[in-house]
Amino acid sequence: MRILTVMSGVIISATGAWCLAYYRSAFSSIAFVLAIALILSAVFLIAAYIVSGKKRLPETVLVEGMITLLFGFVILNNEVPDTALVMFFGAWLTAAGSIRFTQSLAVSRIDPINWAKVLPLAILSTVAGLIMLMHSLVSQANQLTLVGGAMMLNGLSQLVYSMYMIKPEAGPQAAQARARVEAKQAATEARRQERDELRRLTRSEREAKLREIRMAAEADAAGKKRLAKLEKERERAARAALLDPTIQLTEEEIALIADGAPQNSIAKTPVIPAPAAPEAPPEKQDIIDILDQKVEVPEPFSVTPLELEDLFNGDDLRVARPTAAPAKPERATEEFSWTWPPKSD
């Protein structure tokens, strides 16, 4: 349907440009071309509305197509005099601009961002059509120039409208947001119905109902907790299986591999000896046994110091026998006394 609307706008715009190119010609010589262009544009608009299907276009598209079709048939029957040519196309442009204004409002319901792009050309088309209806303002201008400008303005407005006439496809984010809103609305409605149902019950029935709801909520929470625990265990087992470098084969898989392998390859397959068992670590001795062990201290080696005379006078060095301790040398000074010595004569 968008393609049909675009084709309608292209036909109207191309016809307007053709009128501007042949503005010196008489209207009667190009009236047939203008009539065919208007009729084709109307047919495409009506077809776009019919094939819209579930994405139903607003009825203004059908109204615009019917108005354009009537104006095209009037021109095709040569019922428009040269003096009323500008006013005739001015009325058509005013009607098309007014319809485009309502279509822009319809676009605002499905596309709140881009609907304003349709509005300027709709307002401009309406104002230009009103000016063309005032004979005193356009009497001095070339008629085909005004007709060509009106058709180009309406065609461009129709092309802009065709870009936003269909509701945009909802992306994944919009679909998720809509699903969240719908789920929230459904939960709110369920709570409201439950509250209304509780209000209609007696006190004992209400308490029993609330107890039942509470038990159901606890069972649901326990079930969710159990499922979460099982899921964590499953993930842990899968992670451990990935980290385990060994390959665990069942007996059936081992037998299947043995049956599928050729006999020669099985006979020639070297037997890998089993790895030797690791040596047992040395037994650790208890600290109490270590402390109870008797520590034998070696006897000191007795050495007698040599005297200076023995070093200079003796011919050989001998180990001196232990002798008595030397006498204590006498003091070379007198002892200190607090009394004065007696006077001597």
Sequence and secondary structure as in RCSB ss.txt:
>XXXX:A:sequence
MRILTVMSGVIISATGAWCLAYYRSAFSSIAFVLAIALILSAVFLIAAYIVSGKKRLPETVLVEGMITLLFGFVI
LNNEVPDTALVMFFGAWLTAAGSIRFTQSLAVSRIDPINWAKVLPLAILSTVAGLIMLMHSLVSQANQLTLVGGA
MMLNGLSQLVYSMYMIKPEAGPQAAQARARVEAKQAATEARRQERDELRRLTRSEREAKLREIRMAAEADAAGKK
RLAKLEKERERAARAALLDPTIQLTEEEIALIADGAPQNSIAKTPVIPAPAAPEAPPEKQDIIDILDQKVEVPEP
FSVTPLELEDLFNGDDLRVARPTAAPAKPERATEEFSWTWPPKSD
>XXXX:A:secstr
 HHHHHHHHHHHHHHHHHHHHTTTS HHHHHHHHHHHHHHHHHHHHHHHHTTTTS   HHHHHHHHHHHHHHHHH
HTT   GGGHHHHHHHHHHHHHHHHHHHHHHHHHH TTTGGGTHHHHHHHHHHHHHHH HHHHTTS HHHHHHHH
HHHHHHHHHHHHHSSS     HHHHHHHHHHHHHHHHHHHHHHHHHHHHTS HHHHHHHHHHHHHHHHHHHHHHH
HHHHHHHHHHHHHHHHHH  S    HHHHHHHHHHS HHHHHHS                 HHHHHHS       
       HHHHHH SS               SS    SS      
